[in-house]
Structures are given as C-alpha cells and as structure tokens.
Amino acid sequence: MFLPILFVMVLYPVLAFFFVRFVWKRTSKKLFRWLAIALAILLPSWDAVLSTVLFYTACPFFSKAEIYETAETDGIYYEGYHRDKVFIRRSWDGSEVNRVPLASSDIQKGYQYMESLVTLRKSYEDKEMSVSPPVVYRCIEGPKDEKRPWEVFAQCAPVAEIRSRYVVKSESLKFALIEMDFMKISDRSTGRLMAEYREIAKHPYAGAPIYPFFTWLNWHGDMVKANQYVSCPEKSKFFSFQYEVLKAKR
C-alpha cells in the first residue's frame, strides 16, 4: 500500500502545478489565482487542517465534567453510543450467548447487573442487523470458566422492564478527524440531572508517514499513524465517568 501512496504523492504536485498554471493563464483576477493555489494546497489535507483548527479552538472551553449528585445502585441502565449493540457469540463452554460491550466491566466493578437499550445486533459473521423496536437487555455475571476462574463474563438477555433507577445517556459525533463525546446521567424516577460530561478529541491520521495525504478518502487502509491522538481533557473518562457518579452498592 505504501508504494501506491508514494507514487500519488509524487504525481499530485505535478498535477497541481499544471492546474494552477492553467488557471493563471485563463484569468488575470487575483482572487481566482489565489483560490487555485489554496485549492491545490488544501485538497489533500483539508480534514487535518480543519480538524486541527477546530480542536485547538474548542479545547479550552469545550470539555466538561460536572457532578451535581451521586448515588449508590445495584445496576446501571444505558442508552446510546457503544452500549447499544448486542453480539451473538460462543461462551467458553460452547453455548450461545449475547454480549453487550463493557457489561463485564460493570460486573467486575461490583454492580449486580447492567442494562442497555439495544438497537443493533451482530451475528457470528459480524452482519449488523437493526433491532426495531429497540429491546432492553439485562446482563448479569455468567458461569465461571474452570480454566480461567479469575475472568468475569456477563451473560445478557432481553427483559420486559428496566430495573435500574438511573440512566446513563451517551452520544458520539464525528466530523473529519474530530470526535465529540457527550454523557448525561439522570435519575429516571424524578428526571433530575445528576452529572454531565463532554470531551473533544482529534484522531491521528493514517496514510503517508509525514503528511496527511488524502486521508479523508479513507483509501489508505490501516497504515501506521503519524501523529498522536489528543483530547480535552487529556485523559478521557468517556467510558468511566458514570462510576464516579453511580457507586456500586456493597
């Protein structure tokens, strides 16, 4: 993959030069001439340039982690990003099980169960199917693997009603290399907002080892990333902030 990218990186400046030369010969207006230069320079990397400007402009004031109220609970109910999927898998004993992302993490932290509003279902072949209407799954600790008794596995199944009093709603929005993550934690019985969290991140680009060359076309595959992932706050709590608000009952 690297050689085709290198070839295009060498070819593009030549094509860009002839494009700019063509425009300059066809018009004497400075605006059009400078627009042609700007287009030739920014076309390969507009996503990286725009993402960098947006990230460092928003970083000082976008991030937020506010806790207004805490509580103890046996379990947490989730809606939204990442936990809205259920995977059909095989357990260690060969039986078919439903897995919801991060459910085992909740059980490990001392919660008796976790619940999630599932809107997508993935089969063995990783075929993604919509679940309509959405279904609430409850996950509890599953049987121990005798060969790995230290590991915790959650087993999940559909339920008719939500048991947890508290809901964690999360959302993730993406544009170019920018990702904005949001979380709100509320008391379902009163509707009262207990905490809110948000963060902004700029993802690294893949492709050419030095310059973000046409990465917005996603034609580069899984090349080595040249620059580092950065976020505000510096250390993400998007998957753990709820544990500071909703404590597991002991």
N, C-alpha and C positions, 0 to 999 in steps of 0.2 A: 504493500500500500504506500510505503514511503516514496518509492521511485516515481509513481504517477503524480503524487503531490509535488515532489521536487520539480518534475517536468512542467507542470502547470504554473508553479511559482516562477519558473524561468520564462515561460511563454507569456504570462499575463503582462509583465511590464512592457514587453514588445507590443502587444495588442493595445495596451493602454496608451502607449506613446503615439501609435498611429491614430487612435481615436481622438486624442487631444489635438494632434496635428490637423486632422480632418476638420474638427470644429473651428479651429483657429483660422483655417483657410476659407471657411464658408461664412464667417461672420467677423465683424470688427468690434462688436459690442463686448465690452469688458466683462459684463455680468455673465454672458453665456460662456465666455472663455474660461473664467474662473470657476463657473459651475462644472464645466467639463473636467477641469483639474481636480476639483473636490470629489466629483463622482468617481474618477479613476482611482483616487487615493482611498476613499472610504468604502467603495463597493466590497472589497474583500473582507473588511473588518468592522463594518458599521455596528454589528452587535456587540463587539468587545468595547469599542469606543463609547457607544451609548450606555452600555451597562456600567462601565467604569464611572462615567459622569453621574449617572443616576445613583449608584451605590454610595459614592463618597459625598454626594449632596444630601442624601437622605439619612445616612448613617448617624449623624449626631442627634437627630430628634425622632427617628422612626421607632427604634427599639423600646420595648416597654415590658415590665414585669411587676404588676401591682397585685397585691393580695389584700383583700378587704375583710375576708372572714375565712377561718379554717374550720374543719370538722373531722370527726372520726367516722369511718364507714367500713362495712363488711365488703363492699364491692363498688365498682365504678361503672357507669354507663357512658359509652362513647358514641358520638355521631361525627361523621366527616372523614377527612383525609387519612389515608393509610389503614385505619382500622375498619374500613367499610368493605373489606374483602373477606371471603372465606375460601380456603384452599382445600381441595379433596386430596388427601394423602394416605399413605400407609403408615401405621404405627409400628413400633419395634416388634410387636407380636404378629404382624401381618394383617391386622384388622384395618378396615377403612375408617378414617377419622376425618373430622372437619377441623381445620386450623385457622384461627384468626390471628393476624400479626400481633406480636407483643403480648398475647394473652398469658403466655408462660411467665413473662417478666412480672406481670401484676401478681400472679400466684406466688412467685418467688419472694415478692416484697411483703407478703403476709396477708393479702386480700383473699377472702374465701372464694370470690368469683369476679369475673368481669363480664360486661355485657356490651354488645356492639350492634348498631343498626347496619345490616349488611345490604349492599346494593349491587355487588359484583361477586361472581362465583367462578373459580378457576378449577378446571379439571386436571387429570393426570397429564394430559398433553398440553397443559397451560393454555387451553382455549378459554377465553374470557366470555362469560355469559351474564347478562343483566338479570338481576333479581327484582321482579316487579309484581306486586308492590314490595318494597323493602321488608326484610324479615329481621327480627331481633334474635341474636344468638347469645346464649349464656355459656361461658367457659368456666370449668372447674378443674381441679387437679386430677389428672388421669392416673391410671395404674403405673407403678414403678417398673422400670426395666431392671431385671435382676442383675444384668451385666453392667449397668450404669445407674446404680441406685441414687447417686448424687444429683442426677439430672431431673428437672421438673418438666413434665409435659402437660399441656392443658388439652382437655377434650371439650369440644363445643357442640351445642345442639340448639335448634330453634326452640323458642319459648313464646308463650302467648302474651305474657305481660312483663314489663320492666320492673325489676325488684329494687334497684338502687334509687336512692333519693336524689343522687347528684349526677349531673350530666356534664361531660366534657365535650365541647364542640370545637372542631379544628378545621382549618382550611389552608390550602397552599396555592398561591397564584404564581405563575411563571411567565416571564417575558424576556426574550433574548437570553442573556446569561444571569438574569436577576430572578431570585426566588423570594417571595414574601410569605411568611407563615404567621397564622393567627390562631389563637386559642382563647376560648372563654369558658369559664367554669361557673355553673349556676346550681341553685337549689331548685329542683323540679317542683317541689310542693308549694313553694312561695314565688318562684320566678326571680328570686333575688340574685343579682350578680355577685359572685364571691371572689373572682380573680380574673385577670385578663393578661395575656402575653402576646407579644408580637416581635418578630425579628426579620431582618433583611439580610440576604446573602448574595454574593457574586460567585458563581461557579467558575471553575477553571475551564479553559478551552482545550480541546483536543485537536490534533492535526499536525501542522508544522511545528517543529520543536522550538521555534523562536517567535514566530509571528502568527497571530490568529487569522489564518488564511482561509476564507470562505467556510468557516466552521458553521455558519448559520444554515448552510445547505445540508449539514449532517451527513456529509459524504466521506468523512474521514474514518469512520469506524471507531474502534477503541484504541486509538493511538495514545502514546504517553502524554500526559497533561503537562504543559509547560509552566504554568503559573499556579499559585496555590489558591485553594478555596478560602474565602474570607467572609466573615459575618459580623453583624452587630446584633446582640452582644457577641463578644469574641468567642465565647463558649456557648454553643446552642443548648437550650433547655426545652426544645420543642417537644421532645418525647418523654420528658421527665418532670416538667413544671407541675403537673397535676399532683405529684406525690408530695409536694411541699404544701399543698392546699388541703388535700383529702388524705388524711393519715389512716393507715390500716389499724383496725381495732385489734388490741392484744388480748 
